[in-house]
Amino acid sequence: MNMNKKLKYGSTAIVFTVVVIALIVLVNAVFSALSQAYYLYTDMTEYNLYTLTDDSRALLDEVDKEITIYFCMPFDKITDSSPTNKQYNHYLNMVYEFAQQYAAEYDNIKLEALDIVKNPSSVERFETSSTSNISQTSVIVASDNDFRTFVLNALFGVSDESGEVLTFNGEQKLTSAILQLAGDRPTALFTVGHGETVGADGSRPAIWNLLENAGYEVGTVDLTREEITEKAQLIVINGPLYDFRGFGDSADEISKLGKFTDTLGSLMVFFSPDTPDLPELEDMLAEWGVKVEDSVIKDYTNSESTDGYKLVADYTTEGLGASLHSTIRQLDSQPKAIIEYARPISIVWPTGEYTTDTIGKRQASPVLTSFDTAQAFGFGSDTASANGPFNLLTITREQRIKNNETYSSYVMVCGTMDFASDDYLYKNSFSNGDILYSAMRAMGKETVPFSLDYKWFEDNSLDITAGQANAWTIVVSVIVPAIVLIVGAVIAIRRKHL
């Protein structure tokens, strides 16, 4: 009988233990699922690395546009840190954990996983150029008509010297992207009234269409009659045949352009050998360090045509201009950049740099040059007036600092309109479109929430006070064991009296 009672109580104890363990596992699974679904986490890192700040919330509360944050890998692969998952990346998982807060707090923001290994076509709409490089660690923020793509490194601050990851920049970058996509599209305006090539609806120049593909709202502006809208971020002067009206004129177009660049607007100017002398416009460009020369370039060695006009350009490897085609230059087989029927461009500053006391620092840089086999010929002359290499496409950047933030505006100048023609912009065998697309995205000023700070990794330990640490110590080492002991004592007493 005694043996039967022991067996009975022993069996009961075993069953009770099993039930308790099962309940613990079940509760843990339920709370884990809830925490994943509703982001029920407590962030105790020093700089709240994993927490959406109130500054972001204040900016995003007014956003009602549908936004999707895409990850290019299944979510279970992102979060699985087991040794068997060779795709696991701690930093990508960090971005994913942070991004969940957007979806948890805002109904109009959702997360979606794309498996680009099994379904490469799932990211086709985000590959805007032949050199787009979307990988499994890329993060894409998209609306119904535009998007921003980030490589993983762009969401972190990395030391140039040591390669060490110093800061998490994801909140600023992702919140900024959402604000950009939810707001008005950047505006680009083509000047009219000077014989420019602008076309009409249905027959717009290729660069107009490229701007629209880059996410711009595109229109025209007559500077003699209209003011430049505050929404404009880029003005294109495409093959003018008549000069702009300058200082002292009742319709001072040059002053309007100057005011535009002073307020961080950017210009693209396309000349051609057919463009006559335009003193007012040329004087303005000289203030940006460039001069379009009165000659045309031929190269019988590095040319796509027998007459030498269809130049194969050389990529610069240093300076600001080189940044516009850095991805292209990394390819094993680089596509050609073609510049046809072009005038050479001189950088007029001996040092390549110019500083003013009232505006900021301007730096001019070539983007594309001819090879040294090129020669310049005066208009209508068969005799070479100068030997190459010549600058074919240049960009000047003006930087200024305000409230410890650096702001930039740009002026890009090309010696021919044909660089942006249909023949070269939309063919994968040429890099013209990729270079212009890169410039357009750089010149389109983004809405940046400057109140959001980067979050430092300098001390990644938990930032809690000694009192909080003691409290947690008591909870873990005293209260929890005490509960276990009490439950055990109750069970033991009940068994003894049964």
C-alpha positions as CSV (number, residue, x, y, z in Angstrom):
1,M,0.0,0.0,0.0
2,N,2.9,2.3,1.0
3,M,4.5,1.5,-2.3
4,N,1.3,2.3,-4.2
5,K,1.0,5.7,-2.5
6,K,4.7,6.5,-3.3
7,L,4.1,5.4,-6.9
8,K,0.9,7.5,-7.1
9,Y,2.5,10.6,-5.6
10,G,5.7,10.1,-7.6
11,S,3.6,9.9,-10.8
12,T,1.6,13.0,-9.9
13,A,4.9,14.9,-9.2
14,I,6.3,13.9,-12.6
15,V,3.0,14.8,-14.4
16,F,3.0,18.1,-12.5
17,T,6.6,18.8,-13.5
18,V,5.9,18.0,-17.1
19,V,2.8,20.2,-17.1
20,V,4.7,23.1,-15.5
21,I,7.6,22.8,-18.0
22,A,5.1,22.6,-20.9
23,L,3.4,25.7,-19.6
24,I,6.7,27.6,-19.4
25,V,7.5,26.6,-22.9
26,L,4.1,27.6,-24.2
27,V,4.1,30.9,-22.4
28,N,7.6,31.6,-23.7
29,A,6.5,30.7,-27.3
30,V,3.4,32.9,-27.0
31,F,5.3,35.9,-25.7
32,S,8.0,35.4,-28.3
33,A,5.4,35.5,-31.0
34,L,3.7,38.5,-29.5
35,S,7.0,40.3,-29.1
36,Q,7.8,39.6,-32.8
37,A,4.4,40.8,-33.9
38,Y,4.1,43.9,-31.7
39,Y,7.8,44.6,-31.0
40,L,7.5,44.0,-27.2
41,Y,11.1,44.6,-26.3
42,T,13.0,46.8,-23.8
43,D,16.0,48.6,-25.2
44,M,18.6,49.1,-22.4
45,T,21.6,50.0,-24.6
46,E,23.3,53.3,-23.9
47,Y,22.1,55.2,-27.0
48,N,18.8,53.3,-27.5
49,L,20.2,51.6,-30.6
50,Y,17.0,49.6,-31.2
51,T,14.4,52.3,-30.3
52,L,12.5,54.6,-32.7
53,T,13.0,58.1,-31.2
54,D,10.3,60.6,-30.5
55,D,11.9,62.9,-33.2
56,S,11.1,60.2,-35.8
57,R,7.6,59.8,-34.5
58,A,7.0,63.5,-34.7
59,L,8.0,63.5,-38.3
60,L,6.2,60.3,-39.3
61,D,2.9,61.0,-37.6
62,E,1.9,63.2,-40.5
63,V,2.7,60.6,-43.1
64,D,-0.2,58.7,-44.5
65,K,1.3,57.4,-47.8
66,E,1.7,53.6,-48.1
67,I,5.4,52.7,-47.7
68,T,7.0,49.3,-47.9
69,I,10.5,48.5,-46.5
70,Y,11.8,45.5,-48.5
71,F,14.5,43.1,-47.3
72,C,16.1,41.0,-50.0
73,M,16.3,37.8,-47.9
74,P,13.5,35.8,-46.2
75,F,12.9,37.0,-42.6
76,D,13.8,33.6,-41.1
77,K,17.2,33.8,-42.7
78,I,17.7,37.3,-41.4
79,T,17.0,36.3,-37.8
80,D,18.5,32.8,-37.7
81,S,21.8,33.2,-36.0
82,S,22.6,29.5,-35.7
83,P,25.9,28.2,-37.1
84,T,24.1,26.4,-39.9
85,N,22.8,29.6,-41.4
86,K,25.7,30.9,-43.5
87,Q,23.7,33.9,-44.6
88,Y,23.3,35.4,-41.1
89,N,24.5,38.9,-40.8
90,H,24.3,40.6,-37.4
91,Y,24.1,44.1,-38.8
92,L,21.3,43.2,-41.3
93,N,19.4,41.6,-38.4
94,M,19.8,44.8,-36.4
95,V,18.3,46.8,-39.3
96,Y,15.4,44.3,-39.5
97,E,14.7,44.5,-35.8
98,F,14.8,48.3,-35.9
99,A,12.5,48.4,-39.0
100,Q,9.9,46.3,-37.3
101,Q,9.1,49.3,-35.1
102,Y,8.0,51.3,-38.1
103,A,5.5,48.6,-39.0
104,A,4.4,48.1,-35.4
105,E,3.6,51.7,-34.9
106,Y,2.3,52.8,-38.3
107,D,-0.4,51.0,-40.3
108,N,0.8,52.6,-43.5
109,I,4.3,51.2,-43.2
110,K,4.9,47.5,-43.8
111,L,7.8,45.1,-44.1
112,E,8.2,42.6,-46.9
113,A,10.8,40.0,-47.7
114,L,12.0,39.3,-51.2
115,D,14.0,36.1,-52.0
116,I,16.2,37.4,-54.7
117,V,18.1,34.1,-55.0
118,K,15.0,32.1,-55.8
119,N,13.2,35.0,-57.6
120,P,15.7,37.5,-59.0
121,S,13.0,39.3,-61.0
122,S,11.4,40.4,-57.7
123,V,13.7,43.4,-57.7
124,E,13.6,44.3,-61.4
125,R,11.6,47.5,-60.8
126,F,14.3,48.7,-58.4
127,E,17.2,48.2,-60.9
128,T,17.1,51.5,-62.7
129,S,20.4,51.2,-64.5
130,S,22.7,48.5,-65.9
131,T,25.0,48.8,-63.0
132,S,22.4,48.6,-60.2
133,N,23.7,46.1,-57.7
134,I,21.0,44.9,-55.3
135,S,22.3,42.1,-53.0
136,Q,20.7,40.0,-50.3
137,T,21.8,42.6,-47.7
138,S,20.3,45.5,-49.5
139,V,17.3,47.4,-48.0
140,I,14.8,49.1,-50.2
141,V,12.2,51.7,-49.0
142,A,9.5,52.1,-51.6
143,S,6.2,53.9,-52.3
144,D,3.9,53.2,-55.3
145,N,6.0,55.4,-57.6
146,D,9.5,55.9,-56.2
147,F,12.0,54.2,-54.0
148,R,15.4,54.4,-52.2
149,T,17.9,51.6,-52.1
150,F,20.5,51.2,-49.4
151,V,23.5,49.0,-49.3
152,L,24.0,47.7,-45.7
153,N,27.1,49.8,-45.1
154,A,25.1,53.0,-45.8
155,L,23.1,52.3,-42.7
156,F,26.1,52.3,-40.4
157,G,29.1,54.6,-39.8
158,V,32.3,52.9,-40.5
159,S,35.8,54.1,-39.6
160,D,37.9,54.9,-42.7
161,E,41.0,53.9,-40.9
162,S,40.1,50.7,-39.0
163,G,37.0,49.6,-40.8
164,E,35.3,49.4,-37.4
165,V,31.6,49.9,-37.2
166,L,31.1,53.0,-35.1
167,T,27.5,54.1,-35.4
168,F,24.0,53.0,-36.4
169,N,22.7,55.5,-39.0
170,G,19.7,53.4,-39.9
171,E,17.1,55.6,-38.1
172,Q,18.1,58.7,-39.9
173,K,18.4,57.1,-43.3
174,L,15.2,55.1,-43.1
175,T,13.1,57.9,-41.7
176,S,14.6,60.3,-44.2
177,A,13.7,57.9,-47.1
178,I,10.1,57.5,-45.8
179,L,9.7,61.3,-45.6
180,Q,11.1,61.8,-49.1
181,L,8.8,59.2,-50.6
182,A,5.8,60.5,-48.8
183,G,6.4,64.1,-49.8
184,D,6.5,65.9,-53.1
185,R,8.8,64.6,-55.8
186,P,11.9,66.7,-56.6
187,T,11.2,69.1,-59.4
188,A,13.4,69.7,-62.4
189,L,12.8,72.7,-64.8
190,F,14.1,73.2,-68.4
191,T,14.7,76.8,-69.3
192,V,12.9,78.1,-72.4
193,G,13.1,81.3,-74.4
194,H,16.7,80.9,-75.7
195,G,16.3,78.4,-78.5
196,E,16.8,75.4,-76.1
197,T,16.0,71.9,-77.2
198,V,13.0,71.1,-75.0
199,G,10.4,69.6,-77.4
200,A,6.8,69.2,-76.7
201,D,4.6,66.5,-75.1
202,G,5.2,63.3,-76.9
203,S,8.5,64.4,-78.3
204,R,10.5,65.4,-75.3
205,P,14.3,65.1,-75.3
206,A,15.8,61.9,-73.8
207,I,17.1,63.7,-70.8
208,W,13.6,64.9,-69.9
209,N,12.4,61.2,-69.8
210,L,15.5,60.2,-67.9
211,L,14.7,62.8,-65.2
212,E,11.1,61.5,-64.9
213,N,12.5,57.9,-64.6
214,A,14.8,59.2,-61.8
215,G,11.8,60.4,-59.8
216,Y,11.6,64.1,-60.8
217,E,8.6,66.1,-61.6
218,V,9.7,67.8,-64.9
219,G,8.5,71.1,-66.3
220,T,9.7,74.4,-68.0
221,V,10.4,77.9,-66.8
222,D,10.7,81.2,-68.7
223,L,13.0,83.2,-66.4
224,T,12.0,86.5,-68.1
225,R,8.4,86.1,-66.9
226,E,8.4,83.5,-64.1
227,E,10.0,83.0,-60.8
228,I,11.7,79.6,-60.0
229,T,9.4,77.6,-57.8
230,E,10.6,76.7,-54.3
231,K,10.1,73.1,-55.2
232,A,12.7,73.2,-58.0
233,Q,15.9,71.4,-57.2
234,L,17.4,71.2,-60.6
235,I,17.4,73.5,-63.7
236,V,18.5,72.2,-67.1
237,I,19.8,74.5,-69.9
238,N,19.8,72.3,-73.0
239,G,21.5,73.7,-76.0
240,P,20.8,77.5,-75.8
241,L,21.2,79.5,-79.0
242,Y,20.5,82.9,-77.4
243,D,22.0,84.5,-74.3
244,F,20.4,85.0,-70.9
245,R,19.5,88.5,-69.8
246,G,21.8,89.7,-67.1
247,F,22.5,92.5,-64.6
248,G,20.8,95.7,-65.3
249,D,18.1,94.1,-67.4
250,S,14.5,94.4,-66.3
251,A,14.2,90.6,-66.5
252,D,17.6,89.6,-64.9
253,E,17.7,85.8,-65.6
254,I,21.3,85.4,-64.5
255,S,20.4,86.8,-61.0
256,K,17.5,84.3,-60.7
257,L,19.9,81.5,-61.5
258,G,22.4,82.8,-59.0
259,K,19.8,83.0,-56.3
260,F,18.7,79.5,-57.2
261,T,22.2,78.0,-56.7
262,D,22.7,80.1,-53.6
263,T,19.7,78.3,-52.1
264,L,21.1,74.9,-52.9
265,G,19.6,74.5,-56.3
266,S,21.7,72.7,-59.0
267,L,22.2,73.3,-62.8
268,M,22.9,71.1,-65.8
269,V,24.1,73.0,-68.8
270,F,24.5,71.3,-72.2
271,F,26.4,73.3,-74.9
272,S,27.1,72.3,-78.5
273,P,29.3,73.5,-81.3
274,D,26.3,75.2,-82.7
275,T,26.0,77.3,-79.5
276,P,27.2,80.9,-80.2
277,D,29.0,83.1,-77.7
278,L,26.8,83.7,-74.7
279,P,28.7,86.2,-72.6
280,E,26.2,86.4,-69.7
281,L,25.8,82.6,-69.3
282,E,29.5,82.0,-69.8
283,D,30.4,84.6,-67.2
284,M,28.1,82.9,-64.7
285,L,29.8,79.5,-65.5
286,A,33.2,81.1,-65.0
287,E,32.2,81.8,-61.4
288,W,31.8,78.0,-61.1
289,G,35.3,77.5,-62.5
290,V,34.5,76.3,-66.0
291,K,34.8,77.7,-69.5
292,V,33.5,76.1,-72.7
293,E,36.1,76.6,-75.4
294,D,35.4,77.7,-79.0
295,S,36.5,74.5,-80.8
296,V,35.4,71.0,-81.5
297,I,37.2,67.8,-80.6
298,K,38.2,65.0,-82.9
299,D,39.9,61.7,-82.1
300,Y,40.6,59.3,-85.0
301,T,42.0,56.7,-82.6
302,N,39.5,56.5,-79.8
303,S,36.3,57.1,-81.7
304,E,33.2,55.2,-82.7
305,S,33.1,56.9,-86.1
306,T,35.6,57.4,-88.9
307,D,35.3,61.2,-88.8
308,G,36.6,61.3,-85.3
309,Y,33.6,63.1,-83.8
310,K,32.0,60.3,-81.8
311,L,34.5,60.2,-78.9
312,V,35.1,57.3,-76.6
313,A,35.5,59.1,-73.2
314,D,38.0,58.2,-70.6
315,Y,36.8,57.8,-67.0
316,T,38.5,60.0,-64.4
317,T,39.8,58.2,-61.3
318,E,40.1,60.9,-58.8
319,G,38.0,63.8,-57.4
320,L,34.3,64.5,-57.2
321,G,33.7,63.6,-60.9
322,A,35.1,60.1,-60.4
323,S,32.4,59.4,-57.8
324,L,29.7,59.5,-60.5
325,H,31.0,56.4,-62.2
326,S,32.8,54.6,-59.5
327,T,30.5,51.6,-59.8
328,I,31.1,51.4,-63.5
329,R,34.8,51.5,-63.2
330,Q,34.7,48.4,-60.9
331,L,33.2,46.3,-63.6
332,D,35.5,43.8,-65.3
333,S,34.2,44.9,-68.7
334,Q,33.3,48.6,-68.6
335,P,30.7,50.1,-70.9
336,K,31.8,53.0,-73.0
337,A,30.8,56.6,-72.4
338,I,30.3,58.3,-75.8
339,I,30.4,62.0,-76.3
340,E,29.7,63.1,-79.9
341,Y,30.5,66.4,-81.5
342,A,31.8,68.0,-78.3
343,R,33.5,71.2,-77.3
344,P,36.3,71.0,-74.8
345,I,35.8,72.5,-71.3
346,S,38.5,74.2,-69.3
347,I,38.7,74.4,-65.5
348,V,39.8,78.0,-65.0
349,W,41.0,77.7,-61.4
350,P,44.6,76.6,-61.3
351,T,44.2,74.7,-58.0
352,G,40.8,73.3,-59.0
353,E,39.3,75.1,-56.0
354,Y,37.8,78.5,-55.2
355,T,36.7,80.0,-52.0
356,T,34.5,83.0,-51.2
357,D,34.0,84.7,-47.8
358,T,30.2,84.8,-48.1
359,I,29.1,81.5,-49.8
360,G,31.4,78.6,-49.3
361,K,34.0,76.5,-51.1
362,R,33.6,75.5,-54.7
363,Q,35.5,72.7,-56.3
364,A,35.5,71.9,-60.0
365,S,36.3,68.4,-61.3
366,P,36.3,66.6,-64.6
367,V,33.8,63.6,-64.9
368,L,34.9,62.5,-68.3
369,T,37.9,63.4,-70.5
370,S,39.1,62.6,-73.9
371,F,42.2,60.5,-74.5
372,D,45.5,62.2,-75.3
373,T,45.0,61.2,-78.9
374,A,42.3,63.8,-79.3
375,Q,42.8,67.1,-80.9
376,A,40.8,70.4,-80.9
377,F,39.9,72.2,-84.1
378,G,38.6,75.7,-84.5
379,F,35.1,75.9,-86.0
380,G,35.5,75.5,-89.8
381,S,39.2,74.7,-89.6
382,D,41.1,71.6,-90.6
383,T,44.1,72.5,-88.5
384,A,44.4,71.3,-84.9
385,S,44.7,74.1,-82.4
386,A,45.4,72.0,-79.3
387,N,46.2,68.4,-78.3
388,G,44.4,66.3,-75.7
389,P,43.4,65.2,-73.3
390,F,40.4,67.6,-72.9
391,N,37.6,67.8,-70.3
392,L,34.4,66.6,-71.9
393,L,32.0,66.7,-68.8
394,T,32.7,68.6,-65.6
395,I,30.9,69.0,-62.3
396,T,31.4,71.8,-59.7
397,R,30.3,71.4,-56.2
398,E,29.7,74.3,-53.7
399,Q,29.7,73.3,-50.1
400,R,28.7,75.4,-47.2
401,I,28.2,74.6,-43.5
402,K,25.2,75.7,-41.5
403,N,24.5,74.6,-38.0
404,N,27.3,72.1,-38.3
405,E,25.7,70.4,-41.3
406,T,27.2,70.4,-44.8
407,Y,25.0,71.4,-47.7
408,S,25.9,71.2,-51.4
409,S,24.8,72.5,-54.7
410,Y,26.2,71.5,-58.1
411,V,26.7,72.8,-61.6
412,M,27.4,70.2,-64.3
413,V,28.5,71.3,-67.8
414,C,28.8,69.3,-71.0
415,G,30.2,70.4,-74.3
416,T,27.5,68.7,-76.3
417,M,23.8,67.9,-76.1
418,D,24.4,64.5,-77.8
419,F,25.8,63.0,-74.6
420,A,22.1,62.9,-73.5
421,S,20.6,61.7,-76.7
422,D,18.4,58.6,-77.3
423,D,21.3,56.9,-79.0
424,Y,23.3,56.6,-75.8
425,L,21.0,57.0,-72.8
426,Y,18.9,53.9,-73.1
427,K,21.4,51.3,-74.4
428,N,23.2,49.0,-71.9
429,S,26.3,49.1,-74.1
430,F,26.9,52.8,-73.1
431,S,27.2,54.3,-69.6
432,N,25.9,57.8,-70.5
433,G,22.5,57.1,-68.8
434,D,24.1,55.6,-65.7
435,I,26.4,58.7,-65.2
436,L,23.5,61.2,-65.7
437,Y,21.3,59.2,-63.4
438,S,23.9,59.2,-60.7
439,A,24.3,63.0,-61.1
440,M,20.5,63.5,-61.0
441,R,20.2,61.6,-57.7
442,A,23.0,63.5,-56.2
443,M,21.5,66.9,-57.3
444,G,18.0,66.0,-56.0
445,K,18.1,67.4,-52.5
446,E,16.6,65.0,-50.1
447,T,14.4,65.7,-47.1
448,V,16.7,64.9,-44.2
449,P,15.5,64.9,-40.6
450,F,18.6,66.6,-39.1
451,S,17.2,66.2,-35.5
452,L,18.0,62.5,-35.7
453,D,21.4,61.6,-34.4
454,Y,23.6,58.7,-35.3
455,K,23.7,56.1,-32.5
456,W,27.2,55.1,-31.4
457,F,28.6,51.6,-30.8
458,E,31.4,52.9,-28.6
459,D,30.0,51.3,-25.5
460,N,27.5,48.6,-26.3
461,S,27.0,47.4,-22.7
462,L,23.7,47.9,-20.9
463,D,23.4,51.4,-19.6
464,I,21.6,51.0,-16.3
465,T,22.3,52.5,-12.9
466,A,23.7,50.6,-9.9
467,G,20.3,50.7,-8.3
468,Q,18.7,49.2,-11.4
469,A,21.4,46.6,-11.6
470,N,20.8,45.7,-8.0
471,A,17.1,45.5,-8.5
472,W,17.6,43.2,-11.5
473,T,20.0,41.1,-9.4
474,I,17.4,40.7,-6.7
475,V,14.7,39.8,-9.2
476,V,16.9,37.1,-10.9
477,S,18.8,35.7,-7.9
478,V,16.3,36.1,-5.1
479,I,12.7,36.6,-6.1
480,V,12.5,34.0,-8.9
481,P,14.3,31.2,-6.8
482,A,12.1,32.1,-3.9
483,I,9.0,31.6,-6.0
484,V,10.4,28.2,-7.1
485,L,11.1,27.3,-3.5
486,I,7.7,28.3,-2.2
487,V,6.0,26.3,-5.0
488,G,8.2,23.3,-4.1
489,A,7.5,23.6,-0.4
490,V,3.7,23.7,-1.0
491,I,3.9,20.6,-3.1
492,A,6.1,18.8,-0.5
493,I,3.7,19.7,2.3
494,R,0.7,18.6,0.4
495,R,2.4,15.3,-0.5
496,K,3.3,14.7,3.2
497,H,-0.3,15.1,4.4
498,L,-1.9,13.1,1.7
